[in-house]
């Protein structure tokens, strides 16, 4: 009987022996390099040798604003006050805020996790559906392995691909940052202003990993969703289309209906956990981080259950 | 092949499939001994493919049991599948992989298939020169051979072939037939094959099950039919009317008809010398006598009431 490791090796072979996979990986690396290049270009173009003067002027403008808007939204005022504090900190410690450090590259690369998600969705969509369109599903299932095991090996292989892309993004962005800015910024602290108005220094790598972490939540959900559609309809194009559609319109849809109470039960309303970070608002005021995590877990379990039922219980007739 | 003395490797017990109230396969039961080529015959839609897919677990059974070497496919699927090798319809392989990689893929699912076994099977199907090429560059015949290789890698006891000759040219069909013979003879594998090409089945199988409307109509040995004395005798004569007259007068209850310049007689082969003598005595010119036994197709059409769509 098959052991899981061998099934996983088979699935990996089928992913990485396809030229398409390497095209996708190349595309991701190219995008990362392009992003890094543009960031550097932007920095060089905007000369910031007189940054001290700029920051001082900025603070004066902010002070003016606060005086003019004394009655305005307290959050708004608070944000500006925090900005002034940060600027003062920069001046005090002689840190040029406009100068990029290698961590800026890594943090910006977190935005490209959207691309990683799309690429993984494409792979996930093919995982089950392609076996049907190739006709290989029959030989795949007529083997000494339960369908549950076959499906699990496919899911784990998909997640392995996502992990590979994530590590690749992080490494390429880190390397590009180091190449363009040097390792000087490696130990720079991450600055943030806490609720009580005190400036905190924290580790940059922790901040980057946090950014990645939040992006991975949506990656996990969309990829699992694509996997489910792939198992349900046995069609890759449908799985890709539905997942991308939801990724693109999900957010605007929730915004559009955010005045209704039921919106909080939608996947899209919960998928972006950065909304619970300081300075952001959730879609609905009554939503909490715990609620969103519970909703996400519920959706995840539902997706897995539906995939499993449809993959293991249905006849393969065609 | 003496069916009765061989160990039974595949048993079907009241296998039934119902889809939405319609019975596709109805209470099918039969045994297949080791070393036998067992054919499935039936008009399109009779339930051949459904039955085969139930044996390999692609389609679930509504009722009944399939037992492979004493292991139930329904209850211990993975265990049962270690004894089964299958080619379901056209041998679909991963086209972006080489033939060898495809075999590695299928070998990995079974524990303990050494590299040597893969090489051995590759040699057996005669693909050693092209095995490292991508499957997309293979001809259909080569893919079929790779399909056979994949199916026998793990030395199964039962080999299942669903419409294996679909799309193969006559040489390819013959090649496949020879492999199957070799496998049953040398390795004692039981082969279950479904096809709608009756002449092929006739050459390939030891026994055939005839299915119609999901029901088993008959299981018969093909050895019996080829040895059967009942034959169709065609006689090419000069004067058909005279010959017809002579024969109907002399032999009672003779099934005879005139087909153009020929007489067609359905009768015992032992009657041929008598017929010839009678015609010679009556001064009828004979240009040829040809006898053939009833083909599987004739028998099949008889049994299924001509409901054949080939």
Interface residues (C-beta under 8 A of the other chain):
Chain A: X1 X2 X3 X6 X7 X9 X10 X13 X14 X17 X18 X19 X134 X135 X136 X138 X139 X141 X142 X143 X144 X145 X146 X149 X313 X315 X316 X317
Chain B: X50 X53 X56 X57 X58 X59 X60 X77 X78 X79 X81 X82 X84 X86 X88 X89 X90 X91 X92 X93 X94 X95 X96 X97 X101 X104 X105 X106 X108 X109 X110 X111 X150
